[in-house]
Protein backbone atom coordinates (compact mmCIF):
# COMPACT_ATOMS: atom_id res chain seq x y z
CA UNK A 1 0.00 0.00 0.00
CA UNK A 2 1.29 3.44 -0.97
CA UNK A 3 0.59 6.33 1.38
CA UNK A 4 0.98 9.90 0.18
CA UNK A 5 3.26 11.56 2.68
CA UNK A 6 6.26 13.74 3.24
CA UNK A 7 8.70 11.57 1.27
CA UNK A 8 6.60 10.72 -1.76
CA UNK A 9 8.92 12.26 -4.35
CA UNK A 10 11.60 10.09 -5.89
CA UNK A 11 15.09 11.23 -5.04
CA UNK A 12 17.41 12.25 -7.84
CA UNK A 13 20.95 10.85 -7.77
CA UNK A 14 22.20 14.20 -6.44
CA UNK A 15 19.73 14.54 -3.56
CA UNK A 16 21.20 11.84 -1.37
CA UNK A 17 24.63 13.53 -1.45
CA UNK A 18 23.42 16.66 0.33
CA UNK A 19 25.45 17.35 3.42
CA UNK A 20 24.74 21.01 4.22
CA UNK A 21 22.08 21.91 6.71
CA UNK A 22 19.96 25.03 7.17
CA UNK A 23 17.70 25.49 10.18
CA UNK A 24 14.74 27.85 10.05
CA UNK A 25 12.56 29.34 12.73
CA UNK A 26 9.00 29.96 11.59
CA UNK A 27 5.81 30.94 13.33
CA UNK A 28 2.96 28.40 13.35
CA UNK A 29 1.05 30.14 10.54
CA UNK A 30 4.10 30.16 8.27
CA UNK A 31 4.79 26.51 8.98
CA UNK A 32 1.18 25.52 8.27
CA UNK A 33 1.18 27.48 5.00
CA UNK A 34 4.49 26.01 3.87
CA UNK A 35 3.46 22.45 4.73
CA UNK A 36 0.11 22.89 2.96
CA UNK A 37 1.78 24.28 -0.17
CA UNK A 38 4.35 21.48 -0.22
CA UNK A 39 1.63 18.85 0.18
CA UNK A 40 -0.55 20.47 -2.51
CA UNK A 41 2.43 20.34 -4.84
CA UNK A 42 3.18 16.72 -3.97
CA UNK A 43 6.57 17.57 -2.49
CA UNK A 44 8.30 17.10 0.82
CA UNK A 45 8.60 20.24 2.91
CA UNK A 46 12.37 20.13 2.45
CA UNK A 47 12.07 19.73 -1.32
CA UNK A 48 9.51 22.51 -1.55
CA UNK A 49 11.59 24.95 0.50
CA UNK A 50 14.78 24.07 -1.35
CA UNK A 51 13.19 24.50 -4.77
CA UNK A 52 11.50 27.78 -3.82
CA UNK A 53 14.65 29.14 -2.17
CA UNK A 54 16.89 28.12 -5.08
CA UNK A 55 14.48 29.73 -7.58
CA UNK A 56 14.40 32.98 -5.62
CA UNK A 57 18.19 32.95 -5.15
CA UNK A 58 18.69 32.55 -8.90
CA UNK A 59 16.34 35.47 -9.61
CA UNK A 60 18.16 37.71 -7.11
CA UNK A 61 21.58 36.75 -8.47
CA UNK A 62 20.42 37.32 -12.04
CA UNK A 63 19.37 40.88 -11.12
CA UNK A 64 22.84 41.53 -9.66
CA UNK A 65 24.52 40.38 -12.89
CA UNK A 66 22.72 42.93 -15.08
CA UNK A 67 22.87 46.67 -15.32
CA UNK A 68 19.73 48.30 -16.70
CA UNK A 69 20.32 51.64 -18.40
CA UNK A 70 18.17 54.00 -20.38
CA UNK A 71 19.26 54.64 -23.98
CA UNK A 72 20.69 58.02 -22.95
CA UNK A 73 22.63 56.58 -20.02
CA UNK A 74 23.94 53.78 -22.23
CA UNK A 75 25.21 56.30 -24.79
CA UNK A 76 26.93 58.26 -22.01
CA UNK A 77 28.49 55.03 -20.73
CA UNK A 78 29.81 54.11 -24.19
CA UNK A 79 31.16 57.65 -24.67
CA UNK A 80 33.00 57.42 -21.34
CA UNK A 81 34.52 54.07 -22.37
CA UNK A 82 35.61 55.49 -25.73
CA UNK A 83 37.01 58.74 -24.30
CA UNK A 84 40.72 59.38 -23.95
CA UNK A 85 41.95 58.21 -20.52
CA UNK A 86 42.07 60.86 -17.84
CA UNK A 87 45.55 61.59 -16.47
CA UNK A 88 45.82 60.68 -12.79
CA UNK A 89 49.27 61.63 -11.49
CA UNK A 90 48.53 60.60 -7.91
CA UNK A 91 47.40 57.16 -9.00
CA UNK A 92 50.49 56.82 -11.24
CA UNK A 93 52.74 57.76 -8.30
CA UNK A 94 51.12 55.23 -5.97
CA UNK A 95 51.24 52.53 -8.62
CA UNK A 96 54.99 53.03 -9.08
CA UNK A 97 55.76 52.76 -5.33
CA UNK A 98 56.43 49.36 -3.77
CA UNK A 99 53.36 47.90 -2.11
CA UNK A 100 53.05 47.00 1.59
CA UNK A 101 53.08 43.29 0.82
CA UNK A 102 56.19 41.44 -0.36
CA UNK A 103 56.10 40.34 -3.98
CA UNK A 104 56.57 36.72 -4.90
Long-range contacts (C-beta under 8 A, 24 or more apart in sequence): 4-42, 6-44, 6-45, 7-44, 8-42, 8-44, 9-42, 9-43, 9-44, 9-47, 24-49
